[in-house]
Amino acid sequence: MQDALVLTVLGMGTVICVLYIISLMIRLNGKLVGNKAAKAASAPAATKAAPAAAPAAAAPAPVVDDAKTIAVIAAAVAAYLGTSPANLIVRPISVSNNWSYVGRIENTRSL
């Protein structure tokens, strides 16, 4: 019984010491990297930047053909399963907010 108690105390003491050493290393790393980041951030602020040109118009988002994407995915799944794409049934998935609503209700009732 005495040996188990000593082993427990030594094990817990070792874990606490190692965690403390890790926290010191993280703090030291934060101070070393934090100073460099603060210096780098303050350096551009000290110099005057040239006025920026007018931003260009945002490029329109590319049009995605969902039918082609579905066909490619269905073909990949069929090839993986070793069957014909005609044997697969592709169903649309609609997003329902019922779970989030129920979760919100349960969280507000617990207050």
HUQUI-V863865 format. One record per residue. N is the residue number from 1. PHI is phi in whole degrees, 0 to 359 (NA if undefined). PSI is psi in whole degrees, -180 to 180 (* if undefined). Layout:
BEGIN
n:N phi:PHI psi:PSI
n:N phi:PHI psi:PSI
END
This chain:
BEGIN
n:1 phi:NA psi:-40
n:2 phi:296 psi:-39
n:3 phi:295 psi:-38
n:4 phi:295 psi:-40
n:5 phi:294 psi:-43
n:6 phi:296 psi:-43
n:7 phi:296 psi:-41
n:8 phi:296 psi:-46
n:9 phi:296 psi:-42
n:10 phi:295 psi:-42
n:11 phi:296 psi:-47
n:12 phi:293 psi:-38
n:13 phi:296 psi:-40
n:14 phi:296 psi:-44
n:15 phi:297 psi:-44
n:16 phi:296 psi:-42
n:17 phi:296 psi:-44
n:18 phi:294 psi:-41
n:19 phi:296 psi:-38
n:20 phi:294 psi:-41
n:21 phi:296 psi:-41
n:22 phi:296 psi:-42
n:23 phi:295 psi:-37
n:24 phi:296 psi:-41
n:25 phi:296 psi:-39
n:26 phi:293 psi:-43
n:27 phi:298 psi:-44
n:28 phi:297 psi:-43
n:29 phi:297 psi:-41
n:30 phi:297 psi:-39
n:31 phi:291 psi:-41
n:32 phi:292 psi:-48
n:33 phi:284 psi:-36
n:34 phi:297 psi:-39
n:35 phi:294 psi:-41
n:36 phi:294 psi:-41
n:37 phi:292 psi:-38
n:38 phi:292 psi:-40
n:39 phi:294 psi:-42
n:40 phi:293 psi:-35
n:41 phi:286 psi:-34
n:42 phi:279 psi:-24
n:43 phi:297 psi:-48
n:44 phi:293 psi:-29
n:45 phi:290 psi:-29
n:46 phi:287 psi:-34
n:47 phi:269 psi:146
n:48 phi:280 psi:132
n:49 phi:268 psi:149
n:50 phi:292 psi:149
n:51 phi:299 psi:137
n:52 phi:284 psi:145
n:53 phi:288 psi:161
n:54 phi:298 psi:135
n:55 phi:294 psi:142
n:56 phi:287 psi:155
n:57 phi:296 psi:140
n:58 phi:294 psi:136
n:59 phi:290 psi:140
n:60 phi:294 psi:147
n:61 phi:294 psi:140
n:62 phi:294 psi:144
n:63 phi:281 psi:127
n:64 phi:255 psi:128
n:65 phi:271 psi:107
n:66 phi:294 psi:-32
n:67 phi:295 psi:-41
n:68 phi:293 psi:-40
n:69 phi:297 psi:-43
n:70 phi:296 psi:-41
n:71 phi:296 psi:-41
n:72 phi:294 psi:-44
n:73 phi:295 psi:-41
n:74 phi:296 psi:-39
n:75 phi:294 psi:-39
n:76 phi:294 psi:-42
n:77 phi:294 psi:-41
n:78 phi:295 psi:-40
n:79 phi:295 psi:-39
n:80 phi:294 psi:-41
n:81 phi:279 psi:-13
n:82 phi:74 psi:36
n:83 phi:228 psi:178
n:84 phi:274 psi:145
n:85 phi:298 psi:-21
n:86 phi:292 psi:-24
n:87 phi:280 psi:-10
n:88 phi:269 psi:147
n:89 phi:245 psi:121
n:90 phi:255 psi:119
n:91 phi:244 psi:142
n:92 phi:287 psi:148
n:93 phi:250 psi:123
n:94 phi:257 psi:143
n:95 phi:272 psi:130
n:96 phi:246 psi:137
n:97 phi:263 psi:13
n:98 phi:296 psi:-41
n:99 phi:294 psi:-41
n:100 phi:293 psi:-35
n:101 phi:295 psi:-45
n:102 phi:296 psi:-41
n:103 phi:297 psi:-40
n:104 phi:296 psi:-41
n:105 phi:296 psi:-45
n:106 phi:296 psi:-38
n:107 phi:291 psi:-37
n:108 phi:284 psi:-27
n:109 phi:288 psi:-28
n:110 phi:283 psi:-12
n:111 phi:284 psi:*
END
